[in-house]
Amino acid sequence: MFQGDVTQIRINQQSVGLIGLKQVMEEMAQEYAERRDDEIRTELVRRVSRRNYIPDHAKEAYGQGLLREFNKFLGRPYEEETSEGLEIKILGPGCARCDSLEREVMEVMAEMKLAGAVEHVRDIKEIASYGVMGTPALVINAKIVSVGTVPSKAKIREWLSEFA
């Protein structure tokens, strides 16, 4: 297993890393594209469970999250899971500058004692869906606030204060 094999998704307002999700979606895309949502959910949970632990009490929530990701994968409309606090995304393939931006954001959030989810989006297709022409990019509550640079902590603090 390598790091690229883990995909982060939202389940009950928590970021969860799943091993092999991309492979499962690729395998299911053609055969399950026209099936009912309940069939897709059941099969996604079954296949993802082969390499990941999914507690029995959380299977329904995982099913909803996996279905959302499957629809996203197929390019269908989907509804993002809403979360409490800030929703922050770092867009970038995982270069030193992208990782630096992620660290800076988390440090500022800790200093300000802000609640929120920080997700580092490394998938090129998903990054492209935001329409940004450079990385790293910073997205706060679905609004792109920075592209192609690592802003100062003061600027990050200013943006987080606006959105908090």
C-alpha positions in Angstrom: 0.0 0.0 0.0 1.2 3.5 -0.8 -0.1 6.9 0.4 -1.9 7.5 -2.9 -4.1 4.5 -2.2 -5.9 6.3 0.7 -8.8 8.5 -0.1 -10.3 11.0 2.4 -14.1 11.3 2.4 -16.6 12.8 4.8 -18.7 10.5 7.0 -21.0 12.1 9.7 -19.0 15.3 9.5 -15.7 13.5 10.1 -12.9 13.0 7.6 -12.2 9.3 7.1 -9.4 7.7 5.1 -10.4 4.7 3.1 -7.9 2.3 1.4 -8.7 1.3 -2.2 -11.8 3.4 -2.7 -10.7 4.7 -6.1 -10.1 1.1 -7.3 -13.6 0.1 -6.1 -15.2 3.0 -7.9 -13.4 2.2 -11.1 -14.5 -1.4 -10.9 -18.1 -0.5 -10.2 -18.5 2.5 -12.5 -19.8 0.7 -15.6 -21.8 -2.1 -14.0 -23.5 0.0 -11.3 -23.9 3.3 -13.1 -27.6 2.7 -13.8 -28.6 0.8 -10.7 -30.7 2.1 -7.8 -29.0 4.0 -5.0 -29.8 1.3 -2.4 -28.0 -1.3 -4.5 -25.0 0.9 -5.1 -24.8 1.8 -1.4 -24.9 -1.9 -0.3 -22.3 -2.9 -2.9 -20.0 0.0 -2.1 -20.0 -0.8 1.6 -19.5 -4.5 0.9 -16.5 -3.9 -1.3 -14.9 -1.1 0.7 -15.2 -3.3 3.9 -12.8 -5.8 2.4 -9.9 -3.5 3.1 -11.3 -1.1 5.7 -13.1 -1.6 9.0 -16.6 -0.3 9.0 -18.5 -0.6 12.3 -22.0 -2.2 12.0 -23.6 0.9 13.6 -22.0 3.2 11.0 -22.8 1.2 7.8 -25.7 3.4 6.9 -23.6 6.6 7.3 -20.8 5.1 5.3 -23.2 4.0 2.6 -24.5 7.6 2.2 -20.9 9.0 2.1 -19.8 6.3 -0.4 -22.8 6.9 -2.6 -22.0 10.7 -2.6 -18.4 9.9 -3.6 -19.6 7.4 -6.3 -21.9 10.1 -7.8 -19.0 12.6 -7.7 -16.8 10.0 -9.4 -19.3 9.5 -12.2 -19.8 13.3 -12.7 -23.4 13.2 -11.4 -24.9 15.9 -9.2 -24.4 15.2 -5.5 -25.0 17.0 -2.3 -22.0 17.8 -0.1 -22.2 16.8 3.5 -22.7 19.9 5.6 -20.4 20.3 8.6 -20.2 22.4 11.7 -17.4 24.9 11.8 -15.1 25.8 9.0 -14.7 23.7 5.9 -11.2 24.2 4.6 -9.6 22.5 1.5 -6.0 22.7 0.5 -5.8 22.0 -3.3 -2.5 20.6 -4.4 -0.7 17.4 -5.4 1.3 17.2 -2.2 4.3 19.3 -3.0 6.3 21.1 -0.3 4.4 24.3 -0.8 1.0 22.5 -0.5 2.1 20.7 2.6 3.4 24.0 4.0 0.0 25.7 3.4 -1.8 22.9 5.2 0.5 23.2 8.2 0.1 27.0 8.3 -3.7 26.7 8.2 -3.8 24.1 11.0 -1.4 26.2 13.1 -3.5 29.3 12.7 -6.7 27.4 13.5 -5.2 26.0 16.6 -4.0 29.5 17.7 -7.5 30.9 17.1 -9.1 27.8 18.7 -11.4 27.4 15.7 -13.3 24.2 14.9 -13.4 22.9 11.4 -12.4 20.3 8.9 -9.1 20.6 6.9 -8.9 18.4 3.8 -5.9 18.2 1.5 -7.3 17.5 -2.0 -4.6 15.8 -4.0 -6.6 14.3 -6.8 -5.9 16.3 -10.0 -9.5 15.8 -11.4 -11.0 17.2 -8.2 -8.6 20.1 -8.1 -9.5 20.9 -11.7 -13.2 20.9 -10.8 -12.5 24.1 -8.7 -11.2 25.9 -11.9 -8.0 27.0 -10.2 -5.0 27.5 -12.5 -2.3 27.0 -9.9 -1.5 25.3 -6.6 -1.5 25.4 -3.8 -5.0 26.8 -3.5 -6.9 27.5 -0.3 -10.7 27.1 -0.2 -12.6 28.2 2.9 -16.3 27.3 3.1 -16.4 26.6 -0.7 -14.9 30.0 -1.6 -11.4 30.1 -3.2 -9.4 32.7 -1.3 -5.8 32.0 -2.5 -4.2 30.4 -5.6 -0.6 29.7 -6.4 1.0 30.9 -3.2 1.4 30.2 0.5 -0.2 33.3 2.2 1.2 34.7 5.4 -0.2 33.5 8.7 -1.6 37.0 9.2 -3.6 36.8 5.9 -4.8 33.2 6.8 -5.9 34.5 10.2 -7.8 37.4 8.5 -9.7 35.0 6.2 -10.5 32.5 8.9 -11.8 35.4 11.1 -14.1 36.4 8.2 -15.5 33.0 7.8 -15.7 31.9 11.5 
